[in-house]
Amino acid sequence: MKFRIESPGHNISPSLKAFIKLKLGALDKYYKDLQEVEVTIENKPRGQRENIVCILNMRMPGKDDYVKANSPIFEDAILKAADAAKRRLRIRKTQLQNARKAQTNNRRVVAKKAAAGRLR
């Protein structure tokens, strides 16, 4: 899995890059076909204080996923985005598994026989 880390407006320290790779590197466990994660970290002023926005674009075969998280601290925004990405990947994996089960011929035949048996 590749990482593309962007931060418009300011430079990211090497320690923050290492933190991002460490926390987001575990996403492979949840979805093995994940090809690339594009991480964008932005500083958005909100009144008197700044708000950090972490955006994850996850590239994978089929449809790409997008996750966004806010926090006043860089690391916290990254952790929130990683948790949201884990949830999205688990949901996607479950949906694909259910779709594969529904397409299996044996399961269709069994389901039709069960439905026909209930109607009698």
N, C-alpha and C positions, 0 to 999 in steps of 0.2 A: 504494500500500500504506500502510495506517495502522499506527501504533505506539501501543500503550497500555502505559505503563511504570508499574509499581506497586512500592512497597517498604514493606511494613508494618513499623512500628516505628522508621523513621528516614527522613530526607529525602535525596533524591538530588541531587547537585550538577549544575549545568547542563553542566559539562564531561563528566560521566559519561553524561548523557542524550545529548549530542552523539556520544560514543564509541559508545553503543549504536546510535544511528541510522546512524552511518557503517558499522559492521561488519555490522549486520543488513539494511541497505539493499540489499546485494548479493544477497540471497536471491531477488529478482525474476529474476535471471539463470537460476536453476535451476528455477523453476516460475512461469510467468507468471500463473496464476490465483490466486496468493496474495493474499488480501484484507486480512488484518489479522494482526499479530503482537502477542500479549500477553506482555509481559516482566514477570516477578515476581522480585525480588531479595530474598532473606531472609538475615539473620544468624542462624546457629544455633550456639550455644556447644557445643563438643565438648571436654570436659575443661578444660584450661587455656587453650586457644586457640579462636578463633572460626573457623567454617567458613561460607563464602559459598555459597549455593545459588541458581543462576540457572535459572528455569523458563521455557520458551518454549511458548506455546500458539499454534499456527499455524492460522488460520481460512481455509478454502478450500472451494469447492463439493465436496459429497460428505462425506467423513470428515475431521475435523480431526486434526492431528498434535500430539504432545506430546513435548518434549525437556527433559531435566534434566541439569545439570552442577554439580559441586562444586569448590571451590578455596579456599585461604585468602586469595586476592586477588580483588577485584571484577573487574578487567579480564580476568584469566585465566579466571574462571568464565564470563564473557560470550563470550570467544573459543572456549572448549571447547563451549559450547552452540551457537554459530554453526556450528562445524565439524560437530557432530552433526546440526544442522538441514539443512545442505547435503547430507549423506549421505542423510538421510531423504527429502528432496525429489527427489534424483536417483533413488532407488529407486522412489518413487511415480511419477515421470515415465516411467521405464522400464516399470513395470507397466502403466500406461495405454497406452503405445505398443504393447506386446505384445498387450494386449486388443483394441486397434483392429485390429491386423494379423490377429488370429484371427477377427474378425467380418467381414472383407472376403470377399465371396462368391467372387471369383476365386481367392483363396488356398485356400479350402476345396475348390473343385473341383480345383485343381492338386494339393492334398494327397491327395485321394481317388484321383485317377488315379495318382499316384505310388505310393500304398499298394496299389492294385489291380495295378499293374505288377510290384510286388515279390512279390506272392503267386503269380504265375504261374510 
